[in-house]
C-alpha cells in the first residue's frame, strides 16, 4: 500500500485476510494509518489473522529544518504503536521529489550540500530516538524519484550515517530501478544490511522510464514492478547473496501495484510466495 487511505487501494481488512490466505505470517504494517494505529486494536487484528508485526513504516522529511518537528512527532507515534506490539524495526521512506499521483515536481531533484548534510544529521537523530526511546532499529529505504535512489546515493548514506543508529532496508526492486545491484550491495556493505524488501523490476521498462524521464508512478502503472521469477534481480543469485550475509533477516515480500484491479494482488502474492519458497526463502 502506498497511502494510509486511498479508495483505489484494497481495504485493509481485505488485504489482511488475503495476506493470510496467501500464506504469509510476518507483517510490516506499511504506511502508518493504513492498519489500526491503536496498539491494542492492531495486536488484536494481527493475532486474529496469525500475523507477527515486525516493523512499521513512515514517510518523513529529513532535509528541511522546518519539517523536523512534524517528522519527529510522526515517527514517535509510529514508534510508540509498534514498540507496544513487539516490532523490531521502523522503515523510513524518503520523500519523493515528484508527486506520487501526478508525477509533478514537488522538491529539488538534487539536494544542495547543506540539505544533504541536514538529511544525514536528522537521519542519525531520528535513528537514535527510535533506538533509545522505543527499542526499534530504523532502516533507511531507497526509492525511485527520491534522494536515495542510485548506488552513488546509497554509498553517500553508508559513508556518512552512524551505523549504531541507521540501518538499511535492502529494497531489491528500488535498487534495480536506481540502476544498482542488490547482490553487490550485500557484498560491499554486509554489516549495513539490516532488513529486506524483496521484489523485482522489468529491466526494459526501467530503461525506458529513465530514458524518457518518467515519474516513478508512471513506471508503476506501466507494469515496471513484476512478480518473480520475472524481472531483476535474479532471485537465485539474490537469495545466495542474502545467505552469504550469515545473519537472520526479515525479508518482506512486495510488489508496487498502485492503481491495479483490486482482485489482482492475491493470486500474485500466492505465486510469489510459492516461488520464493521453492528457492529456499520462506516455507513451502
C-alpha positions in Angstrom: 0.0 0.0 0.0 1.3 3.5 -0.8 -1.1 5.6 1.2 -2.8 5.4 4.7 -6.1 5.8 2.9 -7.0 5.8 -0.8 -10.1 4.4 -2.4 -8.2 2.7 -5.2 -6.3 0.6 -2.7 -7.5 -2.7 -1.3 -9.3 -2.1 2.1 -7.1 -3.1 5.0 -9.4 -5.8 6.3 -9.4 -7.4 2.8 -5.6 -7.1 2.5 -5.1 -8.7 5.9 -7.4 -11.6 5.0 -5.8 -12.1 1.6 -2.2 -12.0 3.0 -3.2 -14.7 5.4 -4.8 -16.7 2.6 -1.6 -16.3 0.6 0.4 -18.0 3.4 2.3 -15.1 5.0 2.7 -14.8 8.7 5.2 -11.9 9.3 3.9 -8.3 8.8 5.3 -4.9 8.1 2.3 -2.6 8.5 3.1 -0.3 5.6 2.2 3.4 5.7 1.2 4.4 9.2 -2.6 4.7 9.4 -3.4 2.0 6.8 -3.9 -0.6 9.6 -5.2 0.5 13.0 -2.8 2.7 14.9 -4.1 1.9 18.4 -1.7 -0.8 19.7 -4.4 -3.0 21.3 -6.6 -3.0 18.2 -3.6 -3.6 15.9 -2.4 -6.5 18.0 -5.9 -8.0 18.2 -6.5 -8.0 14.4 -3.0 -9.3 13.7 -3.4 -12.1 16.3 -6.7 -13.0 14.8 -5.1 -13.5 11.4 -2.0 -15.1 12.6 0.5 -12.3 12.0 3.5 -11.2 13.9 4.3 -7.5 13.4 8.0 -6.9 12.9 8.1 -3.3 11.5 6.2 -0.1 10.9 6.7 2.4 8.0 6.5 6.1 7.5 7.5 8.9 5.2 9.5 11.7 6.8 11.3 14.8 5.6 14.8 15.0 6.9 16.5 17.6 4.7 14.4 20.6 5.7 14.8 22.2 9.1 11.2 23.4 9.2 9.9 19.9 8.8 11.8 18.2 11.6 9.2 18.8 14.4 6.5 17.1 12.3 8.7 14.3 11.2 9.8 13.6 14.8 6.3 13.7 16.2 5.0 11.4 13.4 7.8 8.8 14.0 7.3 8.9 17.7 3.6 7.8 17.0 4.9 5.0 14.8 7.5 4.0 17.4 5.0 4.0 20.3 2.5 1.9 18.4 5.0 -0.6 17.1 7.1 -1.0 20.2 3.8 -1.9 22.0 3.1 -4.7 19.6 6.6 -6.2 19.7 8.0 -4.8 16.5 11.8 -4.6 16.0 12.2 -2.2 13.1 10.9 1.1 11.7 11.3 1.8 7.9 12.0 5.4 6.9 10.7 6.1 3.4 12.4 9.1 1.8 10.1 11.8 0.5 9.9 11.7 -3.3 10.8 14.8 -5.4 7.8 14.1 -7.7 4.2 13.7 -6.6 3.2 10.1 -6.1 0.0 10.5 -8.1 0.5 13.4 -10.6 4.3 13.0 -11.2 4.7 16.8 -10.8 7.9 18.0 -9.2 7.4 18.9 -5.6 11.1 19.3 -4.5 14.6 19.8 -5.8 15.8 16.7 -7.7 19.3 17.1 -6.4 19.9 18.2 -2.8 22.3 21.1 -2.0 25.2 20.2 0.2 23.5 22.0 3.1 20.3 20.0 2.6 22.2 16.7 2.2 24.2 17.4 5.4 20.9 18.1 7.3 19.5 14.9 5.9 22.4 12.9 7.4 22.2 14.7 10.7 18.5 14.2 11.1 18.7 10.5 10.0 21.2 9.9 12.8 19.0 11.9 15.2 15.8 10.0 14.2 17.6 6.6 14.4 18.8 7.5 17.9 15.3 8.4 19.1 13.8 5.2 17.7 16.6 3.1 19.3 16.8 4.8 22.7 13.1 5.6 23.3 11.4 2.7 21.6 13.9 -0.1 21.1 13.4 0.0 17.3 16.1 -0.2 14.6 15.5 2.5 12.0 16.3 1.5 8.4 16.6 3.9 5.5 14.7 2.8 2.4 15.9 3.6 -1.2 13.1 4.7 -3.5 12.5 5.8 -7.1 12.1 9.5 -7.5 13.8 10.1 -4.1 17.2 11.4 -2.9 18.2 7.8 -2.0 17.9 6.0 -5.4 21.2 5.4 -7.1 24.3 3.4 -6.0 26.1 6.7 -5.5 23.3 8.0 -3.2 23.5 4.8 -1.2 27.3 5.0 -0.9 27.0 8.5 0.5 24.4 7.3 3.0 26.6 4.5 4.2 29.7 6.7 4.4 28.0 9.5 6.4 25.4 7.9 8.7 26.1 6.4 12.1 25.8 2.6 11.9 24.8 2.4 15.5 21.5 4.2 14.7 20.9 4.0 11.0 20.4 0.7 9.2 19.4 0.0 5.6 16.4 -1.6 4.0 17.6 -3.6 1.0 14.7 -3.0 -1.3 15.8 -5.0 -4.2 13.3 -3.6 -6.7 14.0 0.1 -6.0 17.8 -0.7 -6.1 17.3 -2.2 -9.6 15.2 0.8 -10.5 18.0 3.1 -9.5 20.4 1.1 -11.7 22.0 -0.6 -8.8 22.8 -4.3 -8.0 21.4 -5.6 -4.7 23.9 -8.5 -4.7 26.8 -6.1 -5.0 25.4 -4.1 -2.0 25.3 -7.2 0.1 28.9 -7.9 -0.8 30.1 -4.3 -0.3 28.2 -3.4 2.9 27.3 -6.7 4.6 27.3 -5.1 8.0 24.8 -2.4 7.0 22.1 -4.7 5.5 19.5 -4.8 8.3 16.2 -5.6 6.7 15.0 -6.6 3.2 12.1 -5.8 0.9 12.2 -8.4 -1.9 10.7 -7.5 -5.3 11.6 -7.4 -8.9 11.6 -4.9 -11.8 11.3 -5.3 -15.6 14.7 -4.0 -16.8 13.3 -3.0 -20.2 10.7 -0.7 -18.5 13.3 0.6 -16.1 15.5 1.7 -19.0 12.5 3.3 -20.8 11.4 5.1 -17.7 14.9 6.6 -17.3 15.5 7.3 -21.0 12.1 9.1 -21.2 12.3 10.6 -17.7 9.1 9.1 -16.5 7.9 9.8 -12.9 8.0 6.7 -10.8 4.2 6.5 -10.6 4.1 6.2 -14.5 6.6 3.4 -14.4 4.5 1.5 -11.8 1.3 2.0 -13.9 3.2 0.7 -16.9 3.9 -2.5 -15.1 7.5 -1.9 -14.1 7.2 -3.9 -10.9 6.8 -7.6 -11.7 6.4 -10.9 -9.9 9.5 -13.1 -9.7 10.9 -15.1 -11.4 10.3 -12.4 -14.0 12.5 -9.3 -13.9 15.6 -8.4 -12.0 17.3 -9.2 -9.7 17.7 -12.9 -10.4 16.2 -14.4 -7.3 18.5 -17.4 -7.1 21.6 -15.1 -7.0 19.9 -12.7 -4.6 19.0 -15.4 -2.1 22.5 -16.8 -2.3 23.8 -13.3 -1.5 21.5 -12.9 1.4 22.5 -16.3 2.7 26.2 -15.3 2.5 25.5 -12.5 4.9 25.1 -15.2 7.5 22.6 -13.4 9.8 18.9 -13.5 10.5 16.9 -11.1 8.3 13.3 -10.3 7.9 12.5 -10.5 4.1 9.2 -8.7 3.3 7.6 -9.6 0.0 6.4 -6.6 -2.0 5.2 -5.5 -5.4 4.4 -2.0 -6.5 0.9 -2.2 -7.9 -0.8 1.1 -7.0 -4.0 1.6 -9.0 -4.3 -2.1 -10.1 -7.6 -4.0 -10.1 -8.4 -5.0 -6.5 -8.6 -8.7 -7.4 -5.0 -8.7 -8.9 -2.8 -8.9 -5.8 -4.0 -12.2 -4.2 -3.0 -14.6 -7.0 0.3 -12.8 -7.5 1.0 -12.9 -3.7 0.4 -16.7 -3.7 2.5 -17.3 -6.8 5.4 -15.1 -5.4 5.5 -16.7 -2.0 5.4 -20.2 -3.5 8.2 -19.3 -6.0 10.4 -17.8 -3.3 9.8 -20.8 -1.1 10.9 -23.1 -4.0 14.2 -21.1 -4.0 14.7 -21.7 -0.3 13.3 -18.5 1.1 10.4 -19.0 3.4 8.2 -22.0 4.0 6.7 -24.0 1.2 
